[in-house]
Amino acid sequence: MGGPRLDRTKGGPEGFGSIGVTRGVYLAQCQTGEVAFVVERMKAVSSVKGEGTNLVRALLPKYVEAEAECIGCGPVRLTLPEVLQ
């Protein structure tokens, strides 16, 4: 997968990933092994002009944070690179 690289979160488990317009992936080393967090946009959802919120960017950090907590993977605070804002 292409796109900007996501590195290990401060204070969280070892991990890495990448994010693009249609897919964001973050792999974390949890107590039970490697866990993949994936957000994928299957269809375009933007305004008529083709502008609007990048849903992958909007959802990935909170999804990873919530699911990591749910499965006991420790606190994962994902900060996305500035280039995508």
FENGI-V174963 format. One record per backbone hydrogen bond with DSSP energy under -1.0 kcal/mol. CO is the residue of the C=O (numbers start at 1). NH is the residue of the N-H. E is the energy in kcal/mol with one decimal. If there is no record, write none. Layout:
# FENGI-V174963
[[CO	NH	E] [CO	NH	E]]
This chain:
# FENGI-V174963
[[4	19	-1.8] [6	17	-2.1] [9	12	-1.3] [14	29	-3.2] [16	27	-3.7] [17	6	-3.3] [18	25	-2.8] [22	41	-3.0] [23	20	-2.4] [24	39	-2.5] [25	18	-1.8] [26	37	-2.8] [27	16	-2.1] [28	30	-1.0] [28	35	-2.7] [30	33	-1.5] [33	30	-2.5] [35	28	-2.6] [37	26	-2.3] [39	24	-2.8] [47	50	-1.9] [51	47	-3.0] [53	55	-1.1] [54	58	-2.3] [55	59	-2.5] [56	60	-2.4] [59	63	-2.6] [60	64	-2.7] [61	65	-2.3] [62	66	-2.6] [63	67	-2.7] [64	68	-2.4] [65	69	-1.7] [66	70	-2.1] [67	71	-2.2] [68	73	-3.2] [81	84	-1.4] [82	85	-2.2]]
